């Protein structure tokens, strides 16, 4: 019984690490992967580097072509920021 009690803090530490660190990371990665899979032509996006543009092409190899002010640029789908793009496409609330 004493052996179990001596390992209990270590077990609880791993449980807390899983619940607060590992699980949320896995959930966010899953959401970003789903976001990248749902991209379609014509979507307005922002890359992680801050480039604003519109999706022109989606390729099967995980890349996409974005049209921006400088012309057409080829990016990885993973380089498109989920948070910034969602904020960009959010409906605008009118202020009174």
Secondary structure as UniProt FT lines:
FT   HELIX           2..17
FT   HELIX           18..22
FT   HELIX           23..37
FT   TURN            41..42
FT   STRAND          44..47
FT   TURN            48..49
FT   STRAND          52..58
FT   TURN            60..61
FT   STRAND          63..68
FT   TURN            69..70
FT   STRAND          71..76
FT   HELIX           77..79
FT   HELIX           82..88
//
